């Protein structure tokens, strides 16, 4: 049992103002694995004041010195990689082997990458008689989700620190222990007091207090579209800069000349990654009507290979969902799909067999003959539920892919690379994989439409925390 009873504010571990706590549950068995403070508005205020006090000094530090701190943090996370992987596997449910590579590995790489970016980034340039400089935007608030908890934290904290901003982090109360490990690593790295602050609690209390705070300059949020809209409303009252990475309902468009087996297998894998708890999950698979029966058979076979079980067991390929609320949500969508007439190809709402009691397990599910107007094709389920949508021709495929309020990600498959790229350019989404293109940590990540605005990763993520200033020079 992990008991965390202090917050990290102003470079010190301090007691919260209140006595309320939040239970954190193990996704694999439903048991309470620890407790954290339920911070309040007073804790949020203390953290922002500490960040504001530290800003002048930190913002005037050299990029080289900031890069050195980022390298130390990366090394500190690497030293605790096994602990991080196991902690997040229990918090979120991702199988341990994959948690080691993704949940622990990416944050280590993110901090190291921003140290590297800092060494080459041009913070100023001459434009005619003007010197255009990039300066830290100010005090930054990072509000992060539970599905890739530390990765999403580092995609905000690392570039904010690199830019010269000071930070207040509010992690998800569902998966918070990894954030405490990060705070310990940052403390050990000797980051100046107040540059990084950690406050835990619920969104309507701590989160809203941070967003409304007059001394906060930038808010970076990853989470639901509903919460993103609320943050935008609150931040608008003081005209804060806001970056939002929200929901998705991504389409994998398999064209008629694609390698069908490879495309379907990759799409199912992309849908089921992290038990479907992935904002970029390829949850809609678009296939030519003439290839539907073949695609359905392949998808069902791939789904069978996703062994459901304890995330700490070697044999597990599909772990549990993160919470009881998430389990109920996903099962309700599966039932909705059946009620609306979709063909149940694999899985279903019934609990899987042979899994630990109390855990939040769901069957890997595939629906066929889905109409894009159905609930399961329009709303983000955030579970291992794939919808196969047949189409008549390329034009209809593009129309269906874009027929959503979201625009975060997508995929296109064709043996003709030029054709695949042409279709990919027509999809209104921030990231489109072409024939299984690999993840690129330096490419911009973010969405169109109600998937948000702003970009994370690489230099694009750094620039979310920088302001332009123009010095008009004489002569």
Rosetta blueprint (number, residue, H / E / L):
1 X L
2 X E
3 X E
4 X L
5 X L
6 X E
7 X E
8 X E
9 X E
10 X L
11 X L
12 X E
13 X E
14 X E
15 X E
16 X L
17 X L
18 X L
19 X L
20 X L
21 X E
22 X E
23 X E
24 X E
25 X E
26 X L
27 X L
28 X L
29 X L
30 X L
31 X L
32 X E
33 X E
34 X E
35 X E
36 X E
37 X E
38 X L
39 X L
40 X L
41 X H
42 X H
43 X H
44 X H
45 X H
46 X H
47 X H
48 X H
49 X H
50 X H
51 X H
52 X H
53 X H
54 X H
55 X H
56 X H
57 X H
58 X H
59 X H
60 X L
61 X L
62 X L
63 X H
64 X H
65 X H
66 X H
67 X H
68 X H
69 X H
70 X H
71 X H
72 X H
73 X H
74 X H
75 X H
76 X H
77 X H
78 X H
79 X H
80 X L
81 X H
82 X H
83 X H
84 X H
85 X H
86 X H
87 X H
88 X H
89 X H
90 X H
91 X H
92 X H
93 X L
94 X L
95 X L
96 X H
97 X H
98 X H
99 X H
100 X H
101 X H
102 X H
103 X H
104 X H
105 X H
106 X H
107 X H
108 X H
109 X H
110 X H
111 X H
112 X H
113 X H
114 X H
115 X H
116 X H
117 X H
118 X H
119 X H
120 X H
121 X L
122 X L
123 X L
124 X E
125 X E
126 X E
127 X E
128 X L
129 X L
130 X E
131 X E
132 X E
133 X E
134 X E
135 X E
136 X E
137 X L
138 X L
139 X E
140 X E
141 X E
142 X E
143 X E
144 X L
145 X L
146 X L
147 X L
148 X L
149 X H
150 X H
151 X H
152 X H
153 X H
154 X H
155 X H
156 X H
157 X H
158 X H
159 X H
160 X H
161 X H
162 X H
163 X H
164 X L
165 X L
166 X E
167 X E
168 X E
169 X E
170 X E
171 X L
172 X L
173 X L
174 X L
175 X L
176 X L
177 X H
178 X H
179 X H
180 X H
181 X H
182 X H
183 X H
184 X H
185 X H
186 X H
187 X H
188 X H
189 X H
190 X L
191 X L
192 X L
193 X L
194 X L
195 X L
196 X E
197 X E
198 X E
199 X L
200 X L
201 X L
202 X L
203 X H
204 X H
205 X H
206 X H
207 X H
208 X H
209 X H
210 X H
211 X H
212 X H
213 X L
214 X L
215 X L
216 X L
217 X L
218 X E
219 X E
220 X E
221 X E
222 X E
223 X L
224 X L
225 X H
226 X H
227 X H
228 X H
229 X H
230 X H
231 X H
232 X H
233 X H
234 X H
235 X H
236 X H
237 X L
238 X L
239 X L
240 X L
241 X E
242 X E
243 X E
244 X E
245 X E
246 X L
247 X L
248 X L
249 X L
250 X L
251 X E
252 X E
253 X E
254 X E
255 X L
256 X L
257 X L
258 X L
259 X L
260 X H
261 X H
262 X H
263 X H
264 X H
265 X H
266 X H
267 X H
268 X H
269 X H
270 X H
271 X H
272 X H
273 X H
274 X H
275 X H
276 X H
277 X L
278 X L
279 X L
280 X L
281 X L
282 X L
283 X L
284 X E
285 X E
286 X E
287 X E
288 X E
289 X H
290 X H
291 X H
292 X H
293 X H
294 X H
295 X H
296 X H
297 X H
298 X H
299 X H
300 X H
301 X H
302 X H
303 X H
304 X H
305 X L
306 X L
307 X L
308 X E
309 X L
310 X L
311 X L
312 X L
313 X L
314 X L
315 X L
316 X L
317 X L
318 X E
319 X L
320 X L
321 X L
322 X L
323 X L
324 X H
325 X H
326 X H
327 X H
328 X H
329 X H
330 X H
331 X H
332 X H
333 X H
334 X H
335 X H
336 X H
337 X H
338 X H
339 X H
340 X L
341 X L
342 X L
343 X E
344 X E
345 X E
346 X E
347 X L
348 X L
349 X L
350 X L
351 X L
352 X L
353 X L
354 X L
355 X L
356 X L
357 X L
358 X L
359 X L
360 X L
361 X L
362 X L
363 X L
364 X L
365 X E
366 X E
367 X E
368 X E
369 X L
370 X L
371 X L
372 X L
373 X L
374 X L
375 X H
376 X H
377 X H
378 X H
379 X L
380 X L
381 X L
382 X L
383 X L
384 X L
385 X E
386 X E
387 X E
388 X E
389 X E
390 X E
391 X E
392 X L
393 X L
394 X H
395 X H
396 X H
397 X H
398 X H
399 X H
400 X H
401 X H
402 X H
403 X L
404 X L
405 X L
406 X L
407 X L
408 X L
409 X E
410 X E
411 X E
412 X E
413 X E
414 X L
415 X L
416 X L
417 X H
418 X H
419 X H
420 X H
421 X H
422 X H
423 X H
424 X H
425 X H
426 X H
427 X L
428 X L
429 X L
430 X L
431 X E
432 X E
433 X E
434 X E
435 X L
436 X L
437 X L
438 X L
439 X L
440 X L
441 X L
442 X L
443 X L
444 X L
445 X E
446 X L
447 X L
448 X L
449 X H
450 X H
451 X H
452 X E
453 X E
454 X L
455 X L
456 X E
457 X L
458 X H
459 X H
460 X H
461 X H
462 X H
463 X H
464 X L
465 X L
466 X E
467 X E
468 X E
469 X E
470 X E
471 X E
472 X E
473 X L
474 X L
475 X L
